Amino acid sequence: MAKIEDKTERIGFHKGSLATLTKEREELMRILQIVEQLMQMHIKELKNLGVDLISQAKNEAKKLKGKKPIEDVLR
């Protein structure tokens, strides 16, 4: 009888963990959506102000080109 109770207890633990983690994932996704909306608002305003984000991103990419990947630096 102890084995059955132990198994039932373990099943309950894992189901509870999954329920909690599912709620945490939903909250994280909600936060990411808010952050994305805020980023899009700032991007739009920068474009309205005449800032060319695409050329700046290309310049940054050129600066980074040829540098070692982080995996190689950490070895």
Distance bins in CASP14 RR format, pairs under 12 A and 6 or more apart:
PFRMAT RR
TARGET T0000
AUTHOR 0000-0000-0000
RMODE 2
METHOD distances of the structure
MODEL  1
1 7 0 0 0 0 0 1 0 0 0 0 0
1 8 0 0 0 0 0 1 0 0 0 0 0
2 8 0 0 0 0 0 1 0 0 0 0 0
2 9 0 0 0 0 0 1 0 0 0 0 0
3 9 0 0 0 0 0 1 0 0 0 0 0
3 10 0 0 0 0 0 1 0 0 0 0 0
4 10 0 0 0 0 0 1 0 0 0 0 0
4 11 0 0 0 0 0 1 0 0 0 0 0
5 11 0 0 0 0 0 1 0 0 0 0 0
5 12 0 0 0 0 0 1 0 0 0 0 0
6 12 0 0 0 0 0 1 0 0 0 0 0
6 13 0 0 0 0 0 1 0 0 0 0 0
7 13 0 0 0 0 0 1 0 0 0 0 0
7 14 0 0 0 0 0 1 0 0 0 0 0
8 14 0 0 0 0 0 1 0 0 0 0 0
8 15 0 0 0 0 0 1 0 0 0 0 0
9 15 0 0 0 0 0 1 0 0 0 0 0
9 16 0 0 0 0 0 1 0 0 0 0 0
10 16 0 0 0 0 0 1 0 0 0 0 0
10 17 0 0 0 0 0 1 0 0 0 0 0
11 17 0 0 0 0 0 1 0 0 0 0 0
11 18 0 0 0 0 0 1 0 0 0 0 0
12 18 0 0 0 0 1 0 0 0 0 0 0
12 19 0 0 0 0 1 0 0 0 0 0 0
12 20 0 0 0 0 0 1 0 0 0 0 0
13 19 0 0 0 0 0 1 0 0 0 0 0
13 20 0 0 0 0 0 1 0 0 0 0 0
14 20 0 0 0 0 0 1 0 0 0 0 0
14 21 0 0 0 0 0 1 0 0 0 0 0
15 21 0 0 0 0 0 1 0 0 0 0 0
15 22 0 0 0 0 0 1 0 0 0 0 0
16 22 0 0 0 0 1 0 0 0 0 0 0
16 23 0 0 0 0 0 1 0 0 0 0 0
16 24 0 0 0 0 0 1 0 0 0 0 0
17 23 0 0 0 0 0 1 0 0 0 0 0
17 24 0 0 0 0 0 1 0 0 0 0 0
18 24 0 0 0 0 0 1 0 0 0 0 0
18 25 0 0 0 0 0 1 0 0 0 0 0
19 25 0 0 0 0 0 1 0 0 0 0 0
19 26 0 0 0 0 0 1 0 0 0 0 0
20 26 0 0 0 0 0 1 0 0 0 0 0
20 27 0 0 0 0 0 1 0 0 0 0 0
21 27 0 0 0 0 0 1 0 0 0 0 0
21 28 0 0 0 0 0 1 0 0 0 0 0
22 28 0 0 0 0 0 1 0 0 0 0 0
22 29 0 0 0 0 0 1 0 0 0 0 0
23 29 0 0 0 0 0 1 0 0 0 0 0
23 30 0 0 0 0 0 1 0 0 0 0 0
24 30 0 0 0 0 0 1 0 0 0 0 0
24 31 0 0 0 0 0 1 0 0 0 0 0
25 31 0 0 0 0 0 1 0 0 0 0 0
25 32 0 0 0 0 0 1 0 0 0 0 0
26 32 0 0 0 0 0 1 0 0 0 0 0
26 33 0 0 0 0 0 1 0 0 0 0 0
27 33 0 0 0 0 0 1 0 0 0 0 0
27 34 0 0 0 0 0 1 0 0 0 0 0
28 34 0 0 0 0 0 1 0 0 0 0 0
28 35 0 0 0 0 0 1 0 0 0 0 0
29 35 0 0 0 0 0 1 0 0 0 0 0
29 36 0 0 0 0 0 1 0 0 0 0 0
30 36 0 0 0 0 0 1 0 0 0 0 0
30 37 0 0 0 0 0 1 0 0 0 0 0
31 37 0 0 0 0 0 1 0 0 0 0 0
31 38 0 0 0 0 0 1 0 0 0 0 0
32 38 0 0 0 0 0 1 0 0 0 0 0
32 39 0 0 0 0 0 1 0 0 0 0 0
33 39 0 0 0 0 0 1 0 0 0 0 0
33 40 0 0 0 0 0 1 0 0 0 0 0
34 40 0 0 0 0 0 1 0 0 0 0 0
34 41 0 0 0 0 0 1 0 0 0 0 0
35 41 0 0 0 0 0 1 0 0 0 0 0
35 42 0 0 0 0 0 1 0 0 0 0 0
36 42 0 0 0 0 0 1 0 0 0 0 0
36 43 0 0 0 0 0 1 0 0 0 0 0
37 43 0 0 0 0 0 1 0 0 0 0 0
37 44 0 0 0 0 0 1 0 0 0 0 0
38 44 0 0 0 0 0 1 0 0 0 0 0
38 45 0 0 0 0 0 1 0 0 0 0 0
39 45 0 0 0 0 0 1 0 0 0 0 0
39 46 0 0 0 0 0 1 0 0 0 0 0
39 53 0 0 0 0 0 1 0 0 0 0 0
40 46 0 0 0 0 0 1 0 0 0 0 0
40 47 0 0 0 0 0 1 0 0 0 0 0
40 53 0 0 0 0 0 1 0 0 0 0 0
41 47 0 0 0 0 0 1 0 0 0 0 0
41 48 0 0 0 0 0 1 0 0 0 0 0
42 48 0 0 0 0 0 1 0 0 0 0 0
42 49 0 0 0 0 0 1 0 0 0 0 0
42 51 0 0 0 0 0 1 0 0 0 0 0
42 53 0 0 0 0 1 0 0 0 0 0 0
43 49 0 0 0 0 0 1 0 0 0 0 0
43 50 0 0 0 0 0 1 0 0 0 0 0
43 51 0 0 0 0 1 0 0 0 0 0 0
43 52 0 0 0 0 0 1 0 0 0 0 0
43 53 1 0 0 1 0 0 0 0 0 0 0
43 54 0 0 0 0 0 1 0 0 0 0 0
43 56 0 0 0 0 0 1 0 0 0 0 0
43 57 0 0 0 0 0 1 0 0 0 0 0
44 50 0 0 0 0 0 1 0 0 0 0 0
44 51 0 0 0 0 0 1 0 0 0 0 0
44 53 0 0 0 0 0 1 0 0 0 0 0
45 51 0 0 0 0 1 0 0 0 0 0 0
45 53 0 0 0 0 0 1 0 0 0 0 0
46 52 0 0 0 0 1 0 0 0 0 0 0
46 53 1 0 0 1 0 0 0 0 0 0 0
46 54 0 0 0 0 0 1 0 0 0 0 0
46 56 0 0 0 0 1 0 0 0 0 0 0
46 57 0 0 0 0 0 1 0 0 0 0 0
47 53 1 0 0 1 0 0 0 0 0 0 0
47 54 0 0 0 0 1 0 0 0 0 0 0
47 56 0 0 0 0 0 1 0 0 0 0 0
50 56 0 0 0 0 0 1 0 0 0 0 0
51 57 0 0 0 0 0 1 0 0 0 0 0
52 58 0 0 0 0 1 0 0 0 0 0 0
52 59 0 0 0 0 1 0 0 0 0 0 0
53 59 0 0 0 0 0 1 0 0 0 0 0
53 60 0 0 0 0 0 1 0 0 0 0 0
54 60 0 0 0 0 0 1 0 0 0 0 0
54 61 0 0 0 0 0 1 0 0 0 0 0
55 61 0 0 0 0 0 1 0 0 0 0 0
55 62 0 0 0 0 0 1 0 0 0 0 0
56 62 0 0 0 0 0 1 0 0 0 0 0
56 63 0 0 0 0 0 1 0 0 0 0 0
57 63 0 0 0 0 0 1 0 0 0 0 0
57 64 0 0 0 0 0 1 0 0 0 0 0
58 64 0 0 0 0 0 1 0 0 0 0 0
58 65 0 0 0 0 0 1 0 0 0 0 0
59 65 0 0 0 0 0 1 0 0 0 0 0
60 67 0 0 0 0 0 1 0 0 0 0 0
61 67 0 0 0 0 0 1 0 0 0 0 0
64 70 0 0 0 0 0 1 0 0 0 0 0
66 72 0 0 0 0 0 1 0 0 0 0 0
67 73 0 0 0 0 1 0 0 0 0 0 0
68 74 0 0 0 0 1 0 0 0 0 0 0
68 75 0 0 0 0 1 0 0 0 0 0 0
69 75 0 0 0 0 0 1 0 0 0 0 0
END
